[in-house]
């Protein structure tokens, strides 16, 4: 799945993000913005929209090209990881589908090995 396809489908699912994206924006910026949108759903306790965010990623995780996978790690998982506070983090991680959760944990292990 190309980055253009990924973000086209993302904007179909989440039209609110369209005003946040510019055609010149790089994929890491866009992925970070999607991560921030996901966090907003956690903050607002909007479980339906949070599940929609996680399910969007989950349904495409096996189709990702290396550039999108890298953006998912560095700009999505890392943003969620930095947000991962004990109480909210437990809720967030419990909501993640299986593949996304594994992806998240793998990145967390890598991230923690850096420090």
Secondary structure as the mmCIF struct_conf table of DSSP 4:
data_model
#
loop_
_struct_conf.conf_type_id
_struct_conf.id
_struct_conf.beg_label_comp_id
_struct_conf.beg_label_asym_id
_struct_conf.beg_label_seq_id
_struct_conf.end_label_comp_id
_struct_conf.end_label_asym_id
_struct_conf.end_label_seq_id
HELX_RH_AL_P HELX_RH_AL_P1 UNK A 3 UNK A 13
HELX_RH_3T_P HELX_RH_3T_P1 UNK A 15 UNK A 20
TURN_TY1_P TURN_TY1_P1 UNK A 23 UNK A 24
BEND BEND1 UNK A 25 UNK A 25
HELX_RH_AL_P HELX_RH_AL_P2 UNK A 27 UNK A 43
TURN_TY1_P TURN_TY1_P2 UNK A 44 UNK A 45
HELX_RH_AL_P HELX_RH_AL_P3 UNK A 47 UNK A 60
HELX_RH_3T_P HELX_RH_3T_P2 UNK A 61 UNK A 63
HELX_RH_AL_P HELX_RH_AL_P4 UNK A 66 UNK A 71
HELX_RH_PI_P HELX_RH_PI_P1 UNK A 72 UNK A 77
HELX_RH_AL_P HELX_RH_AL_P5 UNK A 78 UNK A 83
HELX_RH_AL_P HELX_RH_AL_P6 UNK A 86 UNK A 95
BEND BEND2 UNK A 96 UNK A 96
HELX_RH_AL_P HELX_RH_AL_P7 UNK A 98 UNK A 114
#
